[in-house]
Amino acid sequence: MPEYLIYLTTGAFVGIISGLLGVGGGLIIVPILYFVFLAQGQPVEHVMHMALATSLATIIITSISSMAAHQRKQAVLWPLVFRIAPGICIGAWLGGLFAAYLTTNILKPAFGVLELLIAIYMLSNYKPAAHHSTLGTGKLSSGGIFIGTISALTGIGGGSMTVPFLSWHNIGIRNAVATSAAVGFPIAVIATATYIYSGWSVDNLASPSLGYVHLKAFAFIVVVSVLTAPVGAMLAHRVAEKALKKIFAVFILLVSLKMILA
């Protein structure tokens, strides 16, 4: 299959899943781009960094589209977004800088393990019991730093961690998914900027590129994901998500094993 068709298909899938489940497109984009870039003969030592950076760059655009769709349903809790954003930004910056010092041989299995844990969590249908404790500044700051750091290190928008975190603190699932979509924006912006900075002077990267961001892959994925993210957000308010979550969980379970064992 031509690479542009792979990028377009990925973008369509990413947009729908992002809007529907609030888990972020990185769970799909990163492994696909890793294997595509590897097949293209990109420098092995930078392949994972390119996949992570390009994934985060696409999430900037996808999160805007998904966030706008959820906002039309008045589901985004903006006061919560603004309170968690400082910690998110600090974490995304730290994670992006730290990733530059790690090799593909470390980043790839680490990403695989994270996907495996997320898949097991989704398949288990475990839902953390809601706690009525308030989300104070300390919890939001520490939670935001953790989510931002892990998201930048793994190229995801943070939804797979933000949604359970908010649900744990008694935020309804619809509001948690919508707020997660909004939180994904600052994560992606800060982390992408950090990857661009870290890869600016690296030689032998794919052309055209901006730091570690592969611009061709970014463009093709974004073109479609922007169109399909609102579709996913619309479906989130209309259909039961249980079966879809199971199917998606099995998909990322298989992908995670491929990333760990390949």
Backbone bond lengths (Angstrom), bond angles and torsions (degrees), N, CA, C in turn:
res aa  C-N    CA-C-N  psi(-1)  N-CA   C-N-CA  omega(-1)  CA-C   N-CA-C  phi
1 M - - - 1.470 - - 1.526 109.23 -
2 P 1.353 118.00 133.02 1.468 120.53 177.56 1.525 110.86 -58.12
3 E 1.328 115.53 146.81 1.465 118.34 -175.18 1.517 112.54 -61.42
4 Y 1.341 118.28 -34.33 1.457 118.52 -178.15 1.533 111.53 -67.03
5 L 1.346 117.48 -31.27 1.464 120.68 176.06 1.522 110.87 -69.72
6 I 1.324 116.21 -35.62 1.464 120.13 175.63 1.524 109.78 -62.93
7 Y 1.336 116.46 -44.99 1.462 120.37 -179.97 1.527 111.27 -63.60
8 L 1.336 117.66 -43.42 1.460 121.62 -178.65 1.527 111.34 -65.47
9 T 1.333 116.52 -43.62 1.461 120.51 178.57 1.525 110.81 -63.88
10 T 1.322 115.17 -41.99 1.464 119.80 177.02 1.518 110.98 -59.83
11 G 1.325 116.68 -44.57 1.451 121.25 -179.85 1.517 112.69 -60.32
12 A 1.337 116.96 -41.28 1.466 120.92 179.89 1.528 110.81 -63.41
13 F 1.324 115.68 -45.95 1.463 120.97 -179.63 1.519 110.86 -65.20
14 V 1.322 115.69 -43.66 1.465 121.77 -178.34 1.522 111.46 -61.15
15 G 1.321 116.70 -45.61 1.455 120.30 -178.23 1.516 112.23 -60.30
16 I 1.324 116.77 -45.83 1.458 120.78 -178.73 1.528 111.21 -65.59
17 I 1.333 115.99 -47.31 1.470 119.69 -178.69 1.524 111.08 -63.92
18 S 1.320 117.01 -40.63 1.461 121.64 -179.92 1.521 110.67 -61.56
19 G 1.325 116.72 -47.58 1.455 120.11 -179.15 1.516 112.98 -70.46
20 L 1.329 116.68 -35.26 1.461 121.43 -175.11 1.517 113.34 -77.97
21 L 1.342 116.48 -47.45 1.461 120.52 -171.78 1.521 114.23 -107.63
22 G 1.322 117.42 -14.42 1.454 120.17 179.14 1.510 113.71 68.85
23 V 1.340 117.78 23.80 1.468 120.43 -176.21 1.517 112.90 -95.85
24 G 1.309 117.48 -7.32 1.461 119.28 178.78 1.512 112.29 85.24
25 G 1.326 116.67 141.46 1.454 120.85 -175.40 1.506 114.89 -76.58
26 G 1.326 117.82 -11.86 1.452 120.42 -176.54 1.511 113.90 -60.80
27 L 1.337 117.17 -29.09 1.459 120.55 179.23 1.518 111.42 -62.19
28 I 1.328 116.42 -25.34 1.458 121.91 179.02 1.523 110.71 -98.73
29 I 1.333 116.15 -46.23 1.462 121.35 -172.50 1.521 112.17 -64.80
30 V 1.323 117.48 -46.72 1.469 120.78 -173.50 1.536 112.44 -58.37
31 P 1.328 119.30 -53.06 1.471 117.23 -179.06 1.524 113.70 -65.10
32 I 1.342 117.25 -37.30 1.467 119.71 179.20 1.524 110.10 -63.71
33 L 1.325 116.98 -47.88 1.464 120.16 -179.32 1.524 111.27 -66.13
34 Y 1.313 117.05 -35.01 1.463 119.41 178.64 1.527 110.19 -57.26
35 F 1.329 116.21 -50.28 1.464 119.85 -176.94 1.532 111.79 -72.65
36 V 1.334 117.67 -33.15 1.468 120.60 176.76 1.524 110.44 -65.89
37 F 1.332 116.41 -48.30 1.468 120.52 -179.97 1.523 110.98 -63.37
38 L 1.330 116.72 -37.67 1.459 120.66 178.93 1.527 109.83 -64.02
39 A 1.339 116.59 -42.60 1.465 121.11 179.81 1.523 111.62 -67.00
40 Q 1.332 116.86 -27.76 1.464 121.27 179.02 1.519 112.51 -77.25
41 G 1.322 116.86 -9.59 1.458 120.21 -179.70 1.513 113.89 84.20
42 Q 1.347 116.67 22.67 1.460 119.28 176.03 1.528 109.37 -66.43
43 P 1.343 117.44 156.54 1.471 119.91 -178.42 1.531 111.62 -55.13
44 V 1.316 116.02 121.59 1.462 120.84 -174.36 1.524 111.66 -56.56
45 E 1.318 116.49 -38.13 1.469 119.76 -176.57 1.525 112.90 -68.74
46 H 1.351 116.81 -15.26 1.466 119.83 -178.39 1.522 113.17 -115.83
47 V 1.330 117.95 -1.42 1.467 120.82 -174.72 1.530 111.79 -59.32
48 M 1.323 117.53 -45.19 1.463 120.07 -177.84 1.524 111.32 -68.98
49 H 1.320 117.28 -38.23 1.458 119.92 177.43 1.531 110.79 -61.86
50 M 1.348 116.73 -40.85 1.459 121.18 178.48 1.525 111.05 -64.46
51 A 1.334 116.71 -41.67 1.462 120.41 179.50 1.529 111.16 -64.48
52 L 1.327 116.82 -43.48 1.464 121.43 179.87 1.530 110.95 -64.86
53 A 1.329 116.35 -47.60 1.467 120.88 -177.61 1.523 111.40 -64.13
54 T 1.332 117.16 -43.85 1.457 120.73 -178.83 1.519 110.97 -66.93
55 S 1.326 116.51 -38.50 1.460 121.04 176.24 1.527 110.96 -59.67
56 L 1.319 116.71 -48.23 1.466 121.05 -178.96 1.527 111.09 -63.80
57 A 1.331 117.29 -37.16 1.463 120.64 178.63 1.520 110.96 -63.39
58 T 1.337 117.02 -40.66 1.464 119.19 178.61 1.524 111.68 -67.91
59 I 1.330 116.51 -32.12 1.466 120.49 -179.09 1.528 110.97 -67.04
60 I 1.331 117.41 -27.25 1.467 119.67 175.26 1.527 109.46 -54.95
61 I 1.327 115.82 -48.91 1.461 120.89 -176.88 1.519 111.53 -75.52
62 T 1.322 116.63 -45.11 1.465 120.74 -179.07 1.521 111.31 -60.41
63 S 1.331 117.00 -40.40 1.463 120.36 -178.12 1.522 111.44 -65.02
64 I 1.337 116.62 -35.56 1.471 119.76 177.88 1.521 110.01 -63.34
65 S 1.333 116.04 -47.11 1.456 121.01 -179.07 1.527 111.54 -63.89
66 S 1.331 116.38 -46.46 1.458 120.78 -179.98 1.526 111.12 -65.84
67 M 1.337 116.35 -41.72 1.454 121.62 -179.90 1.524 111.26 -62.05
68 A 1.333 116.62 -42.36 1.465 120.59 179.68 1.526 110.86 -63.58
69 A 1.330 116.35 -39.29 1.459 120.30 -179.87 1.531 110.64 -65.92
70 H 1.343 116.81 -42.14 1.462 119.92 177.85 1.532 111.24 -67.98
71 Q 1.322 116.40 -35.17 1.459 119.80 -179.34 1.527 111.07 -65.05
72 R 1.326 116.61 -32.64 1.466 119.10 177.23 1.525 111.01 -63.47
73 K 1.326 116.52 -22.57 1.463 121.76 175.24 1.533 111.01 -92.22
74 Q 1.358 116.53 4.27 1.463 122.42 -179.46 1.537 111.56 56.40
75 A 1.341 116.11 40.31 1.463 120.08 -175.29 1.525 113.57 -102.75
76 V 1.332 118.70 -15.61 1.469 121.52 -177.82 1.531 110.07 -78.43
77 L 1.309 116.62 127.39 1.470 121.80 177.35 1.530 108.56 -90.74
78 W 1.320 116.37 87.05 1.465 121.08 -172.46 1.523 114.33 -62.96
79 P 1.350 120.06 -39.61 1.483 117.80 176.89 1.527 112.36 -56.80
80 L 1.341 115.74 -37.10 1.462 120.06 178.34 1.524 111.25 -69.06
81 V 1.324 116.79 -39.17 1.471 121.41 178.18 1.526 110.25 -59.48
82 F 1.332 116.52 -47.37 1.461 120.60 -177.04 1.527 112.04 -67.42
83 R 1.333 116.93 -29.82 1.462 119.73 -178.88 1.529 112.65 -78.30
84 I 1.337 116.50 -31.26 1.463 119.12 -178.55 1.528 111.65 -89.76
85 A 1.324 116.79 -17.49 1.471 121.72 -174.64 1.535 114.23 -56.95
86 P 1.352 120.65 -43.59 1.478 119.00 -179.39 1.523 112.65 -57.81
87 G 1.326 117.99 -45.67 1.459 120.88 178.37 1.519 111.59 -64.88
88 I 1.326 115.94 -39.42 1.463 121.59 177.99 1.528 110.15 -58.95
89 C 1.312 116.68 -46.38 1.473 121.60 -177.36 1.527 111.35 -65.27
90 I 1.332 116.57 -42.52 1.468 120.12 178.11 1.527 110.20 -62.30
91 G 1.320 116.50 -45.72 1.454 120.57 -179.57 1.520 112.47 -63.55
92 A 1.343 116.78 -42.31 1.473 120.62 -179.82 1.523 110.84 -63.73
93 W 1.305 116.60 -38.81 1.465 121.22 178.42 1.527 110.72 -65.74
94 L 1.341 116.27 -46.59 1.463 120.05 -179.99 1.528 111.25 -64.35
95 G 1.319 116.60 -42.81 1.460 120.30 -179.33 1.515 112.60 -64.17
96 G 1.343 116.48 -41.17 1.453 120.45 178.69 1.521 112.42 -64.00
97 L 1.320 116.66 -41.62 1.463 120.70 178.63 1.528 111.31 -66.84
98 F 1.324 116.52 -41.76 1.457 121.01 -178.59 1.527 110.92 -64.88
99 A 1.348 116.20 -38.23 1.470 120.54 -178.26 1.522 111.64 -60.79
100 A 1.329 116.82 -31.97 1.463 120.44 -178.75 1.522 112.00 -62.95
101 Y 1.336 116.86 -22.99 1.460 120.70 -178.53 1.529 112.67 -94.81
102 L 1.340 116.49 -2.40 1.455 120.44 -179.94 1.525 110.00 -101.08
103 T 1.313 117.06 150.88 1.451 121.04 -179.77 1.528 110.44 -91.31
104 T 1.338 115.31 164.62 1.465 120.12 176.40 1.526 110.63 -58.33
105 N 1.328 117.15 -35.76 1.469 120.92 -179.06 1.525 112.72 -63.93
106 I 1.333 116.62 -20.32 1.466 120.96 175.86 1.525 110.25 -95.16
107 L 1.320 116.75 -44.38 1.459 121.02 -175.70 1.525 112.72 -65.63
108 K 1.338 116.56 -39.34 1.468 119.53 -175.90 1.534 112.30 -63.95
109 P 1.350 119.47 -54.25 1.464 117.98 178.73 1.529 112.98 -65.60
110 A 1.337 116.85 -31.38 1.466 119.74 177.75 1.523 110.30 -62.42
111 F 1.337 115.77 -43.19 1.460 120.17 176.39 1.523 110.23 -62.71
112 G 1.334 116.71 -43.18 1.459 121.24 179.68 1.516 112.31 -59.89
113 V 1.307 116.97 -42.50 1.468 121.27 179.13 1.527 110.44 -64.21
114 L 1.342 117.19 -42.52 1.459 120.19 178.55 1.528 109.96 -61.00
115 E 1.348 116.87 -45.76 1.462 119.74 178.42 1.523 111.34 -61.06
116 L 1.319 116.39 -39.75 1.461 120.42 179.36 1.526 110.92 -61.41
117 L 1.318 116.52 -44.43 1.470 120.92 179.32 1.522 111.17 -63.87
118 I 1.332 116.44 -41.53 1.465 120.25 179.32 1.524 110.49 -65.05
119 A 1.340 117.09 -41.47 1.467 121.43 179.30 1.523 110.76 -62.58
120 I 1.332 116.67 -44.36 1.468 120.56 179.17 1.523 110.40 -62.93
121 Y 1.326 115.64 -41.50 1.466 120.82 178.86 1.528 110.79 -60.68
122 M 1.346 116.47 -44.01 1.460 120.13 -178.06 1.532 111.15 -70.70
123 L 1.325 117.39 -38.79 1.464 120.76 -179.84 1.532 112.05 -70.22
124 S 1.316 116.52 -29.97 1.468 120.05 -178.68 1.514 112.56 -71.72
125 N 1.327 115.58 -18.37 1.468 122.01 -177.72 1.526 111.52 60.83
126 Y 1.333 115.24 20.67 1.465 119.79 178.55 1.514 110.23 -71.33
127 K 1.305 115.92 132.16 1.457 121.07 176.32 1.517 108.16 -123.15
128 P 1.332 116.82 119.84 1.462 118.49 -179.43 1.517 110.58 -61.96
129 A 1.315 115.77 136.71 1.459 119.38 178.93 1.516 109.60 -63.50
130 A 1.317 115.21 133.93 1.469 119.87 -178.60 1.525 109.47 -67.78
131 H 1.314 115.40 136.09 1.459 121.45 176.71 1.530 108.36 -109.42
132 H 1.301 114.78 141.24 1.455 118.99 -175.76 1.522 112.59 -90.30
133 S 1.332 116.06 7.37 1.461 118.87 176.10 1.521 109.22 -67.53
134 T 1.305 115.68 144.26 1.464 120.25 -176.49 1.521 110.79 -74.78
135 L 1.323 114.16 151.83 1.462 119.71 176.38 1.521 107.90 -87.56
136 G 1.319 115.58 87.77 1.449 120.68 -179.78 1.516 111.81 -78.76
137 T 1.323 115.60 176.94 1.459 121.58 -177.75 1.527 112.03 -59.72
138 G 1.330 116.65 -40.60 1.461 120.43 -179.05 1.515 112.64 -62.66
139 K 1.328 116.75 -46.70 1.468 121.16 -179.82 1.528 111.04 -65.61
140 L 1.317 115.92 -42.37 1.462 119.64 -179.17 1.527 111.11 -66.73
141 S 1.331 116.81 -38.39 1.466 120.45 -179.51 1.523 110.89 -68.26
142 S 1.334 116.93 -50.45 1.467 120.19 -178.67 1.528 110.96 -66.01
143 G 1.327 116.17 -42.07 1.460 119.96 177.63 1.519 111.69 -63.50
144 G 1.331 116.13 -41.40 1.461 120.62 179.49 1.519 112.27 -64.94
145 I 1.329 117.43 -42.49 1.467 121.04 178.84 1.527 110.60 -62.68
146 F 1.329 116.39 -44.06 1.468 120.18 179.73 1.527 110.81 -63.00
147 I 1.328 117.03 -49.00 1.468 121.65 -178.72 1.526 110.47 -62.21
148 G 1.329 116.65 -44.39 1.464 120.47 -179.49 1.518 112.54 -64.03
149 T 1.319 117.02 -41.21 1.470 120.94 -179.04 1.523 111.31 -65.29
150 I 1.325 116.59 -50.71 1.467 120.66 -178.89 1.528 110.59 -63.93
151 S 1.318 116.68 -38.15 1.469 120.55 -179.79 1.522 111.10 -63.21
152 A 1.315 117.18 -43.28 1.466 120.59 179.76 1.520 111.49 -67.84
153 L 1.319 117.10 -36.32 1.465 121.18 -179.77 1.528 112.33 -70.96
154 T 1.338 116.33 -24.20 1.464 120.11 -174.38 1.524 113.26 -116.96
155 G 1.332 118.14 1.00 1.454 121.36 174.61 1.510 115.65 71.72
156 I 1.346 117.25 24.48 1.463 120.28 -179.23 1.520 110.11 -111.33
157 G 1.325 115.26 165.16 1.461 120.16 -177.44 1.505 114.76 -82.91
158 G 1.318 117.25 -5.28 1.467 120.70 175.75 1.515 114.94 94.41
159 G 1.340 118.10 -5.50 1.456 120.10 -176.90 1.510 113.94 -61.65
160 S 1.334 116.70 -34.44 1.458 120.20 -178.58 1.518 112.16 -67.48
161 M 1.333 117.19 -16.20 1.458 121.02 175.46 1.524 111.40 -108.08
162 T 1.340 116.74 -36.34 1.461 120.56 -177.39 1.518 111.72 -66.33
163 V 1.343 117.18 -42.41 1.472 120.04 -178.44 1.528 111.73 -61.35
164 P 1.358 119.52 -50.42 1.479 118.23 176.95 1.532 112.49 -62.55
165 F 1.333 116.85 -37.72 1.471 120.64 179.70 1.528 110.77 -59.75
166 L 1.320 116.81 -45.75 1.462 120.63 -179.86 1.523 111.34 -71.26
167 S 1.336 116.61 -38.63 1.472 119.97 178.57 1.520 110.92 -62.35
168 W 1.326 114.95 -38.78 1.469 120.85 178.50 1.521 110.95 -58.16
169 H 1.316 115.62 -32.40 1.460 120.35 -178.48 1.526 112.26 -100.82
170 N 1.336 114.55 33.22 1.461 121.94 167.97 1.528 114.18 70.20
171 I 1.344 117.03 27.57 1.457 120.72 173.88 1.532 107.35 -94.28
172 G 1.325 117.23 129.47 1.458 121.59 -179.53 1.518 111.51 -58.09
173 I 1.344 116.11 150.70 1.461 120.39 -172.49 1.527 111.81 -62.00
174 R 1.323 119.20 -38.65 1.456 120.94 179.90 1.527 110.67 -63.17
175 N 1.343 115.28 -45.72 1.463 119.72 178.65 1.526 111.43 -67.88
176 A 1.336 116.69 -34.48 1.464 120.40 179.53 1.524 110.77 -65.28
177 V 1.345 116.79 -44.13 1.460 121.08 179.22 1.526 110.29 -64.44
178 A 1.335 116.68 -45.20 1.460 120.71 -178.66 1.525 111.39 -65.20
179 T 1.331 116.99 -43.35 1.461 121.21 179.89 1.523 110.53 -67.53
180 S 1.313 116.66 -35.66 1.461 121.36 176.39 1.522 111.26 -60.93
181 A 1.330 116.68 -39.54 1.465 120.74 178.44 1.525 110.60 -61.33
182 A 1.343 116.37 -39.15 1.463 120.53 179.04 1.528 110.95 -70.84
183 V 1.324 117.38 -38.11 1.466 122.14 179.68 1.529 110.90 -66.58
184 G 1.330 116.46 -29.22 1.461 119.79 179.91 1.518 113.63 -62.96
185 F 1.328 117.07 -24.32 1.462 120.00 -178.06 1.523 112.80 -65.61
186 P 1.345 119.91 -55.51 1.481 118.28 178.77 1.524 113.15 -62.93
187 I 1.336 117.19 -33.39 1.469 119.35 176.06 1.522 109.71 -57.66
188 A 1.332 115.55 -51.64 1.463 120.89 -175.23 1.526 111.85 -65.48
189 V 1.331 117.73 -41.08 1.472 121.35 -178.15 1.522 111.09 -62.91
190 I 1.328 116.39 -51.76 1.467 120.63 -176.81 1.527 111.05 -66.44
191 A 1.330 116.67 -46.18 1.460 119.73 -178.22 1.524 111.53 -65.24
192 T 1.324 117.78 -40.64 1.468 120.95 178.50 1.516 110.86 -62.48
193 A 1.326 116.54 -44.86 1.459 120.60 178.62 1.525 111.05 -59.24
194 T 1.328 116.31 -38.07 1.461 120.81 179.50 1.524 111.10 -67.81
195 Y 1.336 117.07 -40.88 1.474 120.81 177.68 1.527 111.37 -67.55
196 I 1.317 117.13 -35.66 1.469 119.87 176.30 1.527 109.57 -63.31
197 Y 1.316 115.68 -45.18 1.473 120.85 179.25 1.526 111.03 -62.74
198 S 1.349 116.63 -45.87 1.469 120.86 -177.00 1.528 112.19 -65.51
199 G 1.338 116.53 -33.21 1.459 119.40 -176.82 1.508 114.86 -97.73
200 W 1.328 116.68 4.46 1.465 120.55 -173.58 1.524 113.10 -59.15
201 S 1.312 117.35 -40.80 1.467 121.19 -175.31 1.529 112.98 -102.60
202 V 1.354 116.29 11.02 1.468 119.90 -179.78 1.528 109.51 -80.41
203 D 1.314 116.67 131.04 1.467 121.38 -179.10 1.531 111.50 -85.99
204 N 1.336 114.87 162.50 1.470 123.44 171.97 1.520 114.97 67.68
205 L 1.333 117.63 20.70 1.456 119.59 175.70 1.529 109.76 -80.80
206 A 1.331 115.46 161.98 1.461 120.70 -179.34 1.517 110.86 -58.97
207 S 1.319 115.90 147.18 1.454 121.01 177.84 1.527 108.71 -115.49
208 P 1.334 118.75 134.02 1.461 126.61 0.23 1.538 111.41 -83.64
209 S 1.301 115.99 145.78 1.454 120.88 177.95 1.514 110.19 -144.13
210 L 1.315 115.13 158.94 1.457 122.50 175.70 1.512 105.79 -126.80
211 G 1.336 116.15 99.25 1.461 118.95 -169.37 1.521 107.81 61.74
212 Y 1.330 115.90 -129.12 1.459 120.02 178.94 1.533 113.24 -85.77
213 V 1.324 117.94 -2.52 1.469 120.85 -177.36 1.530 110.39 -81.66
214 H 1.320 116.71 121.60 1.461 122.93 177.07 1.530 106.92 -83.08
215 L 1.317 117.04 107.61 1.456 121.12 -170.02 1.529 113.69 -68.61
216 K 1.336 117.82 -34.39 1.466 119.28 179.82 1.529 110.62 -66.79
217 A 1.315 116.28 -47.36 1.465 119.81 178.51 1.519 110.42 -61.41
218 F 1.327 115.96 -43.15 1.468 121.04 178.68 1.522 111.13 -56.78
219 A 1.322 117.04 -48.42 1.461 121.41 -175.31 1.522 112.01 -63.85
220 F 1.328 116.97 -47.48 1.469 120.05 -177.67 1.532 111.68 -65.33
221 I 1.326 116.76 -41.67 1.472 120.08 -179.19 1.522 110.80 -66.30
222 V 1.321 116.17 -42.52 1.458 120.55 -176.93 1.525 112.00 -66.11
223 V 1.328 116.96 -40.07 1.464 120.65 -177.37 1.525 110.97 -53.10
224 V 1.334 116.59 -43.14 1.462 120.04 -177.24 1.528 112.00 -86.45
225 S 1.318 118.01 -40.64 1.464 120.50 -175.35 1.522 112.41 -63.28
226 V 1.323 116.77 -32.70 1.471 120.40 177.53 1.528 110.38 -62.69
227 L 1.315 116.21 -35.60 1.463 120.84 -179.20 1.523 112.44 -77.13
228 T 1.331 117.00 -33.15 1.462 119.71 -174.65 1.529 114.25 -92.98
229 A 1.336 118.79 -18.82 1.468 120.40 179.06 1.532 112.24 -59.97
230 P 1.334 119.82 -43.64 1.467 119.18 176.63 1.526 112.80 -62.35
231 V 1.328 116.55 -31.29 1.468 120.25 177.20 1.527 109.45 -63.64
232 G 1.325 116.19 -45.01 1.454 120.23 177.96 1.517 112.38 -62.99
233 A 1.336 116.75 -41.94 1.475 120.79 178.53 1.520 110.93 -63.77
234 M 1.326 116.85 -37.87 1.459 121.40 178.27 1.531 110.26 -65.12
235 L 1.335 115.96 -43.14 1.457 120.41 179.28 1.529 111.75 -64.44
236 A 1.338 115.88 -32.03 1.463 120.31 -179.35 1.518 111.70 -61.40
237 H 1.317 116.26 -26.09 1.464 120.61 -179.40 1.529 112.03 -97.11
238 R 1.331 117.19 2.06 1.461 119.73 -174.53 1.521 114.84 -125.42
239 V 1.313 117.45 -26.40 1.465 118.93 -173.41 1.521 111.23 -121.46
240 A 1.326 115.25 157.11 1.458 121.06 173.87 1.526 108.15 -70.34
241 E 1.319 116.65 135.73 1.458 120.87 -173.17 1.529 113.78 -95.42
242 K 1.332 117.45 -11.17 1.461 120.54 -169.59 1.526 113.16 -57.87
243 A 1.338 116.39 -52.09 1.470 119.74 -177.99 1.521 111.26 -64.53
244 L 1.339 116.62 -40.64 1.458 120.63 -179.68 1.523 111.01 -63.79
245 K 1.313 116.60 -38.50 1.460 120.29 178.95 1.530 110.62 -64.87
246 K 1.321 116.62 -38.57 1.461 120.11 179.62 1.532 110.61 -64.45
247 I 1.336 116.28 -44.55 1.456 121.00 179.61 1.524 110.51 -61.91
248 F 1.328 116.04 -45.81 1.460 120.78 179.75 1.523 110.59 -63.99
249 A 1.339 116.44 -39.43 1.468 120.48 -179.78 1.528 111.12 -63.03
250 V 1.336 117.01 -41.32 1.467 120.40 177.92 1.526 110.11 -63.56
251 F 1.334 115.79 -40.11 1.468 120.65 179.15 1.527 111.01 -60.07
252 I 1.327 117.22 -50.42 1.471 118.86 -177.06 1.528 111.24 -73.76
253 L 1.345 117.42 -22.90 1.459 120.01 173.72 1.526 109.67 -63.55
254 L 1.315 116.88 -45.83 1.462 121.14 178.93 1.530 111.08 -65.05
255 V 1.330 115.82 -41.35 1.463 120.15 178.96 1.523 110.62 -63.81
256 S 1.324 116.66 -41.57 1.470 120.51 -178.62 1.527 110.72 -62.07
257 L 1.327 116.72 -41.51 1.462 119.94 179.03 1.518 111.20 -64.82
258 K 1.323 115.93 -36.93 1.467 120.67 177.33 1.526 110.24 -64.31
259 M 1.332 117.08 -42.19 1.462 120.84 -179.53 1.533 111.39 -67.29
260 I 1.329 116.40 -36.44 1.464 120.26 -177.59 1.527 110.95 -74.83
261 L 1.334 116.64 -41.22 1.452 121.05 -171.45 1.512 114.93 -92.98
262 A 1.353 117.30 -20.71 1.477 120.47 -176.03 1.520 110.27 -66.51
